[in-house]
Amino acid sequence: MNAVEIEEAISALAEQPFDAVEFPFAFLQAFGNKETTLKRLRKGETNRSDLGGVLQTGNIHIAIAAPGEVTAKLAALKASSTTSRAKAKFVLATDGVMFEAEDLISGETVACPYSEFPNHFGFFLPLAGITTVKQIRENAFDIRATGRLNRLYVELLKTNPEWGTSERRHDMNHFMARLIFCFFAESTDIFSGNDLFTATIAQMSDATNAHEVIGAVFRAMNIAIKNRPAADLPRWADAFPYVNGGLFSGSLDVPRFSRIARSYLLHIGSLDWRLINPDIFGSMIQAVAEDEERGALGMHYTSVPNILKVLNPLFLDDLRERLAEAGDNSRKLLNLRNRMARIRVFDPACGSGNFLVIAYKQMRAIEAEINQRRGEPERRTEIPLTNFRGIELRDFPAEIARLALIIAEYQCDVLYRGQKEALQDFLPLDAENWITCGNALRLDWLGICPPTGTGVKHHADDLFHAPLDQAQIDFENEGGETYVCGNPPYLGRKYQSDEQKSELKAAFSGRCRDLLSLDYVSGWFVKASDFMQQTLAEAAFVTTNSICQGIQVSALWPTIMTSGTSISFAYGSFKWSNLASHKAGVTVSIIGLTNNKSRARILFALGNDDAVTVRHAENINAYLVPSENVFVLPKTKVPDGRGSMQFGNHPYYANALMLRSAEMQALLAAEPRAQSFVRPLFGSQEFIAGNPRHCIWITQENRAESQLFGSAWRL
């Protein structure tokens, strides 16, 4: 079970009438324990509790307390010698009114009303073998909200299957973005009145007309207050503010609701959306609309510490150093604030916007400290959202990226200026469009982040309805630095479509003779290098480490480095993983690019427990080594009598001739004479593990002999 499924099971348990006998078993079942395991515990075969509870060895000791005696029962569980002998990680006591638990390893505790214990589901995730507990606990709300939105999404598609087709998928995704805004707005007083949106749906609709009520609310939020008398709005819809920004413009078609779907919507509205983390939630909710990602729901996002490995050395560390140098000098602080107001952060593979959102929040924190030191703590921010720009191929993540930045701006205003000031400036939304939906390798990046002083225009009508091929933005560029960053798609050559190979060819414009060797991510590096020749910019991307190894080095990096671009910083190979238990983390590097010859060169390395070692260098070459630039070039002709080597150990077309141990044994059992045709086969993994595979090795000389027992080969 993943974390979303566990949260759903725990929430369902809390909603049921409390059953003192069944609770311990239902609790364990919610964390993935199988029925056979629970059956043995019920019979007492594996239950070692000495307090009339349920003790699962190596996991948890649970006991039901008498009314009002929960704290005393928890103390007894903790003091029990059987708890210690069974090496239980947790103790848990409840009377159905209160709920208390303790992590016996860390000493952390939970104490809450019984109905609220699902809020702490992340506390118990080690019971399910999930070790990434810290990240999940920090983002428990986002996981809970994602799970509920997913249930609503799936239920709506059951009633409205046409909304899942390619023709209507955009409408469905836009509808979900509107809902997310409404849930956030009613929890944060952007909508006046308690739970205005959810309460309106609850009071004014049933399953037969929920779509009409929601459509009327959406229509109201697209009509300016001065135009409402002529709009013939229902009185209850007129209570909603004018939102603008295009979020509620265009089609107001709403999918029809079943009774179950309406119930799901009301449950989602009951959550406290003030707790949303826009830097994380965007990537999670993206999985709702991606069929292939739904199995990892709630797990598919890049952690904040990993993103900061890109952003900190790219430019945030420098801003913090300038802040430290400024001290309380008002003039220096003002200069730094003015500089930050002109910085643009550009992610040309932005997904749901997590790099942009985190960059925005970090910069707002630095600006808030500047304002505090200058005695202007409530000063309105001078960092515009329109300075955080992105390109995203898919329309739903692009919409969520825009929404995530809007939410991040509001949350930062509340944090640094106060709720009253934040509300005052929030609505109506601006209509500038800073996320472009399109193909980053086909678009001209200078049209999105032009050189200093160049004006550009964006022709879309509003924030949320940019044409898919739109590449420009409706505001004047004020100049300043641009920092390009992100986590582009990797895709080795074997996994690239013909269209993607064509995109790489266009990006390199004839400057690379061996495009077939390059990973897809290479296109972002050459586009960034080209972009940096035209404007004041630096770049850093997460990338597969293969572009710094083997044949890809000589194919890619001379093109980049001959233009004057060099590597400013890098993280060597490390695992970049999300929380999806079924996905192994891919091995990546982080590489920064610069045209500034005086910039410090820094190599980072991750050790045990993610400890970072830092090494300064005169130069970082394409192999991520602190040395001069060298390129090992492939030779097409052998200079002496040795045979030519094409791929090394690369049986590209011989998969049918390779044998695993069981297959080899079956072959030799059927035909012992085949022994002379079987040889050990070592790749890197087999060599490291000392456990070779085998292969059938037939030469021209022994080909006739091999045909004597052809039936054995077919085994």
Disulfide bonds with the S-S distance in Angstrom:
none
